[in-house]
Amino acid sequence: MDSTLDTPTHPWLLPRSTAPDRERCYLTVQQVGKTYATRNGDVHAVERADFDIDEGDFVSLVGPSGCGKSTLMSMIGGLELPTAGRIAVDGRAVDGPRRDFGYVFQDATLLPWKSVLENVLFPIRTQKRVLADHLPEAERLLKLTGLWDFRDKRPAELSGGMRQRVAICRGLVNDPRLLMMDEPFSALDAITRDDMNLMLAQLWDQVHKTAVFITHSIREAVFLSDRVLVMNARPSRIVADIRVPFERPRRAQMQEHPLFNEICAFVREKIHEAHDSRRADAR
């Protein structure tokens, strides 16, 4: 089965979500599925997810609630195993968590008794690496995210947005090949979330990592990403692949551009179609 999508009606809409030579891609998700066995029968969370990601791309997954975005990310990160298909990073199958991956979740989950700097370095300690080797990178990240003056503070002394900045620094401190972010800004107020989007876009110009990002905000996805993958309702698959046609660095004014709003409207329509399809199937 191929991964051909609907016939492109816009120049930024890709005709397929896979590369011609999949073996050369950095991240490959090949016909991946996930089924959970429950007392009431099998639940098909993800079905035939099929796409490739080039190294250095920032890719967002969007779709209706419960469509399997977090499940798919967990499989990419090795936190869960697929029941069908194959996931590979740099040609190597993902069969568990990897030391060269970074993770950022909705809750910052900082250790309350440790300082900001100690929280950022915590993965280095748990992986039994030499702290001194990674201290310069931790300090650089804190400076890039505006947290340097707060490096000795405890999490309780920080705002929600600042705690999420710490979590992002922690996810990047081990110089990961792949960073996965699962709705890291969803609990923040609108103004703080806008600020965090700008911060992350600016940070990305400095760190140049490959990222998979989950969000329910269409505008956030389009603003931050090189590509946006749209998933339909559970059991989910990729129904649209958008190459965002804006150069970096990203500026806040980009969100006022007619093309930006056109892309957001297209994504919104695709998600609404997924909602309508789910309601029709439930009848």
C-alpha positions in Angstrom: 0.0 0.0 0.0 1.4 3.4 -0.9 1.1 6.7 0.9 -0.4 8.7 -1.9 -2.6 11.5 -0.6 -5.4 13.4 -2.2 -4.5 15.2 -5.5 -2.7 18.4 -4.5 -4.9 21.5 -5.0 -2.2 23.9 -3.6 1.5 24.3 -4.3 2.3 23.7 -0.6 0.3 20.5 -0.4 2.5 17.4 -0.9 1.2 14.6 -3.1 2.6 11.9 -0.8 4.1 11.7 2.7 7.0 9.4 1.8 10.3 10.1 0.1 11.2 8.4 -3.3 14.2 6.7 -1.6 13.0 5.9 1.9 16.3 4.3 3.0 18.0 7.7 2.8 15.6 9.4 5.1 16.4 10.2 8.7 13.1 9.1 10.2 10.9 6.5 8.5 7.5 5.5 9.7 6.4 2.6 7.5 2.7 1.4 7.6 2.7 1.7 11.4 -0.3 0.6 13.4 -1.2 0.3 17.1 -4.0 -1.8 18.5 -4.8 -2.1 22.2 -6.5 -5.2 23.6 -9.3 -4.2 26.1 -12.0 -6.1 27.9 -14.5 -4.7 25.4 -12.5 -5.7 22.3 -9.6 -4.3 20.3 -9.1 -0.6 20.0 -7.3 0.5 16.9 -5.5 3.7 17.8 -3.3 4.2 14.8 -3.6 2.6 11.4 -1.2 2.7 8.4 0.8 5.7 9.5 3.2 6.1 6.6 5.6 9.1 6.3 9.3 10.1 6.2 11.1 13.0 7.9 14.3 14.6 6.7 17.0 15.4 9.3 16.6 18.9 10.6 12.9 19.3 9.8 10.4 20.5 12.4 7.3 18.5 11.8 3.9 18.9 13.6 1.2 16.3 14.0 -2.3 17.8 14.2 -5.7 16.1 14.2 -8.9 15.7 16.2 -8.8 14.8 19.9 -8.2 11.1 20.4 -6.9 10.4 16.9 -3.7 8.8 18.1 -1.2 11.6 17.9 0.4 11.0 21.3 0.4 7.2 20.6 2.2 7.7 17.4 4.8 10.0 19.0 5.3 7.4 21.8 6.0 4.8 19.2 8.5 7.1 17.4 10.2 7.8 20.6 10.4 4.1 21.6 8.1 4.5 24.6 5.6 2.1 23.0 6.1 -0.6 20.4 3.9 -0.7 17.3 1.7 -3.8 16.6 2.2 -3.4 12.9 4.8 -1.8 10.7 8.3 -0.4 11.4 9.9 2.8 12.6 13.5 3.5 11.9 15.8 6.4 12.7 18.9 6.8 10.6 18.3 3.2 9.3 18.1 1.7 12.8 14.9 0.2 14.0 13.4 2.0 17.1 12.7 -0.8 19.6 12.9 1.2 22.8 13.9 4.6 24.3 17.2 5.9 23.1 19.8 8.1 24.7 20.0 10.3 21.6 16.3 11.2 21.8 14.9 14.1 23.8 11.4 14.4 25.2 9.2 17.3 26.3 5.7 16.7 27.6 2.6 18.8 28.5 3.7 18.8 32.2 7.2 20.1 32.7 7.6 17.5 35.5 10.5 19.3 37.1 12.1 18.1 40.4 10.9 20.7 42.9 13.9 20.4 45.2 16.4 21.0 42.4 17.5 24.3 40.8 16.8 25.2 37.2 20.3 24.2 36.2 20.2 21.0 38.1 16.8 20.1 36.4 18.3 20.8 33.0 21.2 18.5 33.8 19.1 15.7 35.3 19.1 13.5 32.2 22.8 13.6 32.1 23.0 12.4 35.6 20.5 9.6 35.1 22.4 8.5 32.0 25.6 8.4 34.1 27.4 10.8 31.8 30.0 13.3 32.9 28.2 16.4 34.1 31.2 18.7 33.3 31.1 17.7 29.7 27.5 18.9 29.3 27.6 21.9 31.6 28.6 24.4 28.8 25.6 23.2 26.7 23.2 23.6 29.6 24.5 27.1 30.3 24.2 28.0 26.6 20.6 26.7 26.4 19.6 28.7 29.5 21.0 31.8 28.0 19.3 31.2 24.7 15.9 30.8 26.5 16.3 33.8 28.8 16.7 31.6 31.9 20.3 32.3 32.8 19.4 34.7 35.6 17.1 32.1 37.1 19.5 29.2 37.0 19.6 28.9 40.8 15.8 29.2 41.3 13.5 26.3 42.2 10.5 25.4 40.0 8.1 26.9 42.5 9.7 30.3 41.9 9.0 30.2 38.1 6.0 30.9 36.0 4.4 28.2 33.9 6.1 29.4 30.7 9.5 29.5 32.4 9.0 25.9 33.7 8.3 24.8 30.1 11.4 26.6 29.0 13.4 24.6 31.5 11.8 21.4 30.2 12.8 22.3 26.6 16.4 22.9 27.7 16.4 19.6 29.6 15.2 17.9 26.4 18.0 19.4 24.4 20.9 19.2 26.9 22.1 15.8 25.7 22.3 17.1 22.1 19.6 14.7 20.8 19.3 13.7 17.2 15.5 13.8 17.6 13.3 15.9 20.0 9.7 15.0 20.6 7.3 17.5 22.1 3.8 16.5 23.1 1.6 19.6 23.5 4.2 21.4 25.6 2.3 24.7 25.6 -1.3 23.5 26.0 -1.6 24.4 29.7 -0.3 28.0 29.2 -2.5 31.1 28.8 -2.8 32.6 25.3 -0.3 35.4 25.7 2.4 33.2 27.3 1.8 30.6 24.6 2.4 33.2 21.9 5.6 34.2 23.7 6.7 30.5 23.9 6.1 30.0 20.2 8.4 32.9 19.4 11.0 31.6 21.8 10.9 28.1 20.3 11.1 29.4 16.7 14.2 31.6 17.7 15.7 28.7 19.6 15.3 26.4 16.6 17.4 28.8 14.5 20.2 28.1 16.9 20.0 24.4 17.6 18.9 23.0 14.2 17.4 19.7 15.5 14.9 17.3 14.0 11.6 17.6 15.9 8.2 16.0 16.1 5.7 18.3 17.7 2.1 17.6 18.8 -0.4 20.4 19.2 -4.1 21.1 19.0 -3.3 24.7 17.8 -3.4 24.9 14.0 -1.7 28.3 14.0 1.0 27.1 16.3 1.7 24.1 14.1 1.9 26.2 10.9 4.0 28.9 12.6 6.6 26.6 14.0 6.9 23.9 11.4 8.6 23.0 8.2 5.9 20.4 7.6 2.4 19.8 9.1 1.0 16.3 9.0 -2.8 16.1 9.4 -4.3 13.0 10.9 -7.9 11.9 10.6 -10.1 10.3 13.3 -9.2 7.0 15.0 -8.0 4.7 13.7 -5.9 7.4 12.3 -3.7 7.8 9.3 -2.1 10.7 7.5 -4.6 12.6 5.2 -2.6 15.7 4.3 1.1 16.7 4.3 1.9 20.4 4.1 5.3 21.9 3.3 5.0 25.3 5.0 6.3 27.8 2.4 7.8 30.4 4.8 11.5 30.8 5.2 13.3 31.0 8.5 13.7 32.8 10.8 10.0 33.0 11.6 8.6 36.3 12.6 5.3 37.1 14.4 4.1 39.1 11.4 4.1 35.9 9.4 0.8 35.1 11.0 -0.9 38.0 9.4 0.1 36.9 5.9 -2.9 35.8 3.7 -1.1 32.5 2.7 -0.6 31.7 6.4 -4.3 32.0 7.0 -5.1 30.1 3.9 -3.0 27.1 5.1 -4.6 27.3 8.6 -8.1 27.3 7.0 -7.2 24.2 4.9 -5.9 22.3 8.0 -9.0 23.3 9.9 -11.2 22.0 7.1 -9.4 18.7 7.1 -9.8 18.3 10.8 -13.5 19.1 10.6 -13.9 16.5 7.9 -12.3 14.0 10.3 -14.9 15.0 13.0 -17.7 14.6 10.5 -16.4 11.2 9.5 -16.3 10.0 13.1 -19.8 11.2 13.8 -21.1 9.4 10.6 -19.4 6.2 11.6 -21.0 6.4 15.1 -24.5 6.4 13.7 
